[in-house]
Amino acid sequence: MKTLEELQHRLMDAKERMHRLHRAESRRESLQKRLREQERVVMRLELELESEQADVEKLMRLSLTNLFHTILRSKDEQLELERQQALAAALKLQEAKQELEDLNDDLKSIGDDLLNYRNAEHEYSEWLAEKEAYLRSAPASNNLLLDMDEQIADHAVMLKELAEAVSAGKRVMASLEDASASLEKAENWGNWDMWGGGGMISTHLKHNHIDDAKQYIHNANHLLQSFQDELEDLKRSFHIQVEIDGLLKMADYWFDGLITDWVVQGRIKNAQEQVLEALDQIRTVVLKLQAEHTSTESALQGLKSKRTAWIEQSELE
């Protein structure tokens, strides 16, 4: 069995190799991005060189028809200028191609590093686990590890429950947003009716959108219960007082036996206000949950890093 000193040496060596692996991966990503950009530069310069060469050839075939274009400069002077510009474009292209070649060489070199360190993470995990097992042989160290593991597990459970609550809240929001959109369309068709531009078709479409809104509200009411269950699991003091039940009843009977267009419009508007109010309240809660999810995730990563660092640096007394 290896001594703690040997384990520590192997672990630190594996950590260094893993660091080199991550650095090589980051370097490769950066080089690949630069390579793509340089390829675009080369293509652009190739087009510029073609254009400059075409200008030179065009000037060499100068006739009386286009002689006026060089009236202020002799043909030889103009030709020399065009040749200089073509030469400058050729030099830029050559330099860009050289840079592209250098980048490809660097990528090949990074590929060799990645090949050399490909097992670094696995080796590090193995040595870390072996040292952890060694440390657990001492009661004091084992108790410390158990305490850290319990904290990590608690945070992991909390993170999962927060994610589930956020997901449930977003589903309620989606149904309410759909209801709001349908009510807006119904209101627009109702306005068209009241302005005298409607008819049987607009009335039919308006009621179709009202029916859609009723279904979305029913769905939101069902989903809200799941959302509240998730909040109860979290034992949080979030208070949602959304009168979805009242809104649901309203949707069931307010749109039945309608008498006049203006009554319909008033009830559509009232329903829209209630839906938007419910949506605003739930969005506020979801944003709070998302903020807590972010902080819990950060805390969890901090605990894991702290645990790993403790194992790396610990020695048995």
C-alpha positions as CSV (number, residue, x, y, z in Angstrom):
1,M,0.0,0.0,0.0
2,K,1.3,3.4,-0.9
3,T,2.2,5.9,1.8
4,L,0.4,9.2,2.2
5,E,3.5,11.0,0.9
6,E,3.5,8.8,-2.3
7,L,-0.2,9.4,-2.8
8,Q,0.3,13.2,-2.4
9,H,3.1,13.2,-5.0
10,R,1.0,11.2,-7.5
11,L,-2.0,13.4,-6.9
12,M,-0.2,16.6,-7.4
13,D,1.5,15.3,-10.6
14,A,-1.9,14.3,-11.9
15,K,-3.3,17.7,-11.1
16,E,-0.5,19.4,-13.0
17,R,-1.2,17.2,-16.0
18,M,-4.9,17.9,-15.8
19,H,-4.1,21.7,-15.6
20,R,-2.0,21.3,-18.8
21,L,-4.8,19.4,-20.5
22,H,-7.3,22.2,-19.7
23,R,-4.8,24.8,-20.8
24,A,-4.3,23.0,-24.1
25,E,-8.1,22.7,-24.6
26,S,-8.5,26.4,-24.1
27,R,-5.6,27.1,-26.4
28,R,-7.0,24.9,-29.1
29,E,-10.4,26.7,-28.9
30,S,-8.7,30.0,-29.2
31,L,-6.5,28.8,-32.2
32,Q,-9.5,27.4,-34.0
33,K,-11.3,30.7,-33.7
34,R,-8.3,32.6,-35.0
35,L,-7.9,30.0,-37.8
36,R,-11.4,30.6,-39.0
37,E,-10.9,34.3,-38.9
38,Q,-7.6,34.1,-40.8
39,E,-9.2,31.9,-43.5
40,R,-11.7,34.7,-44.1
41,V,-8.9,37.2,-44.3
42,V,-7.1,35.1,-46.9
43,M,-10.2,34.8,-49.0
44,R,-10.8,38.6,-48.8
45,L,-7.2,39.3,-49.8
46,E,-7.3,36.8,-52.7
47,L,-10.3,38.7,-54.1
48,E,-8.5,42.0,-53.6
49,L,-5.4,40.7,-55.5
50,E,-7.6,39.5,-58.3
51,S,-9.2,42.9,-58.6
52,E,-5.8,44.7,-58.6
53,Q,-4.4,42.4,-61.2
54,A,-7.5,43.0,-63.3
55,D,-6.8,46.7,-63.1
56,V,-3.3,46.3,-64.3
57,E,-4.4,44.2,-67.3
58,K,-7.1,46.6,-68.1
59,L,-4.7,49.5,-68.1
60,M,-2.2,47.6,-70.3
61,R,-5.0,47.3,-72.9
62,L,-5.8,51.0,-72.7
63,S,-7.4,52.4,-75.8
64,L,-8.5,55.9,-77.0
65,T,-11.9,55.2,-75.6
66,N,-10.8,55.0,-72.0
67,L,-7.8,57.2,-72.3
68,F,-9.7,60.1,-70.7
69,H,-9.6,58.2,-67.4
70,T,-5.9,58.8,-67.2
71,I,-5.8,62.3,-68.6
72,L,-4.1,63.8,-65.5
73,R,-1.5,61.1,-65.3
74,S,0.5,59.4,-68.0
75,K,-0.3,55.8,-68.9
76,D,3.1,54.6,-67.6
77,E,2.6,56.4,-64.3
78,Q,-0.9,54.9,-63.9
79,L,0.4,51.5,-64.8
80,E,3.2,51.7,-62.2
81,L,0.7,52.8,-59.6
82,E,-1.6,49.8,-60.4
83,R,1.3,47.5,-60.3
84,Q,2.4,48.8,-56.9
85,Q,-1.1,48.3,-55.6
86,A,-1.2,44.7,-57.0
87,L,2.2,44.0,-55.4
88,A,1.0,45.3,-52.0
89,A,-2.0,43.1,-52.3
90,A,0.2,40.1,-53.1
91,L,2.4,40.8,-50.2
92,K,-0.5,41.1,-47.8
93,L,-1.9,37.8,-49.1
94,Q,1.4,36.1,-48.7
95,E,1.7,37.3,-45.1
96,A,-1.9,36.2,-44.4
97,K,-1.2,32.7,-45.8
98,Q,1.9,32.4,-43.7
99,E,-0.1,33.3,-40.6
100,L,-2.6,30.7,-41.6
101,E,0.2,28.1,-41.9
102,D,1.6,29.1,-38.5
103,L,-1.8,28.7,-36.9
104,N,-2.2,25.2,-38.4
105,D,1.3,24.3,-37.1
106,D,0.3,25.6,-33.6
107,L,-2.9,23.5,-33.7
108,K,-0.9,20.4,-34.6
109,S,1.3,21.1,-31.6
110,I,-1.7,21.5,-29.3
111,G,-3.0,18.3,-30.7
112,D,0.1,16.5,-29.5
113,D,-0.3,18.0,-26.0
114,L,-3.9,16.9,-25.9
115,L,-2.9,13.4,-26.9
116,N,-0.2,13.3,-24.2
117,Y,-2.6,14.5,-21.4
118,R,-5.8,12.8,-22.6
119,N,-6.0,10.6,-19.5
120,A,-5.1,13.3,-17.0
121,E,-8.6,13.9,-15.6
122,H,-9.1,10.1,-15.1
123,E,-5.7,9.8,-13.4
124,Y,-6.4,12.7,-11.2
125,S,-9.8,11.3,-10.1
126,E,-8.3,8.0,-9.3
127,W,-5.5,9.4,-7.2
128,L,-7.9,11.8,-5.4
129,A,-10.2,8.8,-4.6
130,E,-7.3,6.8,-3.3
131,K,-6.1,9.6,-1.1
132,E,-9.7,10.1,0.1
133,A,-9.9,6.4,1.1
134,Y,-6.6,6.8,2.9
135,L,-7.9,9.8,4.8
136,R,-11.1,8.0,5.8
137,S,-9.0,5.5,7.7
138,A,-8.7,8.1,10.4
139,P,-11.9,8.8,12.4
140,A,-11.3,12.6,12.6
141,S,-10.7,12.9,8.8
142,N,-13.6,10.6,8.1
143,N,-16.0,12.7,10.2
144,L,-15.0,15.9,8.4
145,L,-15.6,14.3,5.0
146,L,-19.0,13.0,6.1
147,D,-19.9,16.5,7.2
148,M,-18.9,18.0,3.9
149,D,-20.7,15.2,2.0
150,E,-23.9,15.9,3.9
151,Q,-23.7,19.6,3.1
152,I,-23.1,18.9,-0.6
153,A,-26.0,16.4,-0.7
154,D,-28.3,19.0,1.0
155,H,-27.4,21.6,-1.6
156,A,-27.8,19.2,-4.5
157,V,-31.3,18.3,-3.3
158,M,-32.2,21.9,-2.9
159,L,-30.8,22.7,-6.4
160,K,-33.0,20.0,-7.9
161,E,-36.1,21.2,-6.1
162,L,-35.5,24.8,-7.1
163,A,-35.1,23.7,-10.7
164,E,-38.4,21.8,-10.6
165,A,-40.2,24.7,-9.0
166,V,-38.8,27.1,-11.7
167,S,-39.9,24.7,-14.4
168,A,-43.4,24.4,-12.9
169,G,-43.7,28.2,-12.6
170,K,-42.7,28.7,-16.2
171,R,-45.4,26.2,-17.4
172,V,-48.0,28.3,-15.6
173,M,-46.6,31.5,-17.1
174,A,-46.7,29.9,-20.6
175,S,-50.4,29.0,-20.3
176,L,-51.3,32.5,-19.0
177,E,-49.3,34.1,-21.8
178,D,-51.2,32.0,-24.3
179,A,-54.5,33.1,-22.6
180,S,-53.5,36.7,-22.7
181,A,-52.6,36.4,-26.4
182,S,-56.0,34.8,-27.2
183,L,-57.8,37.5,-25.2
184,E,-55.9,40.2,-27.1
185,K,-57.0,38.7,-30.4
186,A,-60.6,38.4,-29.2
187,E,-60.6,42.1,-28.1
188,N,-59.2,43.2,-31.5
189,W,-61.9,41.3,-33.3
190,G,-64.5,42.8,-30.9
191,N,-63.3,46.3,-31.6
192,W,-63.6,45.6,-35.3
193,D,-67.2,44.5,-34.7
194,M,-68.0,47.7,-32.7
195,W,-66.5,49.9,-35.3
196,G,-68.9,48.4,-37.8
197,G,-66.2,46.6,-39.8
198,G,-67.1,43.1,-38.6
199,G,-69.8,40.6,-39.3
200,M,-70.4,36.9,-38.8
201,I,-66.8,36.0,-39.6
202,S,-65.2,38.5,-37.1
203,T,-67.8,37.4,-34.4
204,H,-66.9,33.8,-35.0
205,L,-63.2,34.4,-34.8
206,K,-63.7,36.5,-31.6
207,H,-65.5,33.7,-29.9
208,N,-62.9,31.2,-31.1
209,H,-60.2,33.2,-29.4
210,I,-62.4,33.5,-26.2
211,D,-62.8,29.7,-26.2
212,D,-59.0,29.3,-26.6
213,A,-58.5,31.7,-23.7
214,K,-60.9,29.7,-21.5
215,Q,-58.9,26.5,-22.2
216,Y,-55.6,28.1,-21.4
217,I,-57.0,29.4,-18.2
218,H,-58.2,25.9,-17.3
219,N,-54.7,24.6,-18.0
220,A,-53.0,27.4,-16.0
221,N,-55.3,26.6,-13.0
222,H,-54.2,22.9,-13.2
223,L,-50.6,23.8,-13.5
224,L,-50.7,26.3,-10.7
225,Q,-51.5,23.5,-8.3
226,S,-48.4,21.7,-9.3
227,F,-46.4,24.9,-8.9
228,Q,-47.8,25.4,-5.4
229,D,-46.9,21.8,-4.5
230,E,-43.3,22.4,-5.6
231,L,-43.2,25.6,-3.4
232,E,-44.5,23.6,-0.4
233,D,-41.7,21.1,-1.0
234,L,-39.2,23.9,-0.7
235,K,-40.8,25.2,2.5
236,R,-40.5,28.7,1.3
237,S,-42.6,31.7,2.4
238,F,-43.5,32.7,-1.1
239,H,-47.1,33.8,-1.1
240,I,-49.0,33.6,-4.4
241,Q,-52.5,35.0,-4.2
242,V,-53.6,34.5,-7.7
243,E,-57.3,34.2,-8.0
244,I,-57.2,31.6,-10.8
245,D,-60.2,29.8,-9.4
246,G,-62.3,32.9,-9.7
247,L,-60.8,33.6,-13.1
248,L,-61.8,30.1,-14.1
249,K,-65.4,30.5,-13.0
250,M,-65.5,33.8,-14.8
251,A,-64.4,32.2,-17.9
252,D,-67.0,29.5,-17.5
253,Y,-70.0,31.7,-17.3
254,W,-69.1,35.3,-18.2
255,F,-68.9,34.4,-21.9
256,D,-72.2,32.5,-21.9
257,G,-75.4,34.2,-22.9
258,L,-73.7,37.4,-24.1
259,I,-76.0,40.2,-25.0
260,T,-74.2,43.1,-26.6
261,D,-70.8,43.7,-28.1
262,W,-69.8,46.3,-25.5
263,V,-70.6,43.9,-22.7
264,V,-68.4,41.3,-24.4
265,Q,-65.6,43.8,-24.8
266,G,-65.8,44.8,-21.1
267,R,-65.6,41.2,-20.0
268,I,-62.7,40.4,-22.3
269,K,-60.8,43.4,-21.0
270,N,-61.5,42.4,-17.4
271,A,-60.3,38.9,-18.0
272,Q,-57.2,40.2,-19.7
273,E,-56.4,42.4,-16.6
274,Q,-56.8,39.4,-14.3
275,V,-54.6,37.2,-16.4
276,L,-51.9,39.8,-16.6
277,E,-52.0,40.4,-12.9
278,A,-51.7,36.6,-12.2
279,L,-48.9,36.4,-14.7
280,D,-47.0,39.3,-13.1
281,Q,-47.3,37.7,-9.6
282,I,-46.1,34.3,-10.8
283,R,-43.2,35.9,-12.8
284,T,-42.1,37.7,-9.6
285,V,-41.9,34.4,-7.7
286,V,-40.2,32.6,-10.6
287,L,-37.5,35.3,-10.7
288,K,-36.9,34.9,-7.0
289,L,-36.6,31.1,-7.4
290,Q,-34.2,31.5,-10.3
291,A,-32.0,33.9,-8.2
292,E,-32.0,31.3,-5.4
293,H,-31.2,28.6,-7.9
294,T,-28.2,30.5,-9.1
295,S,-26.9,31.2,-5.6
296,T,-27.4,27.6,-4.5
297,E,-25.6,26.3,-7.6
298,S,-22.7,28.6,-6.8
299,A,-22.7,27.5,-3.2
300,L,-22.7,23.8,-4.2
301,Q,-19.7,24.3,-6.5
302,G,-17.9,26.1,-3.7
303,L,-18.5,23.2,-1.3
304,K,-17.3,20.7,-3.9
305,S,-14.2,22.8,-4.6
306,K,-13.6,23.2,-0.8
307,R,-13.9,19.4,-0.3
308,T,-11.5,18.6,-3.2
309,A,-8.9,21.2,-1.9
310,W,-9.2,19.7,1.6
311,I,-8.4,16.2,0.3
312,E,-5.5,17.5,-1.8
313,Q,-3.9,19.4,1.1
314,S,-4.7,17.2,4.1
315,E,-2.3,15.0,6.0
316,L,-3.0,12.5,8.7
317,E,-1.9,13.5,12.2
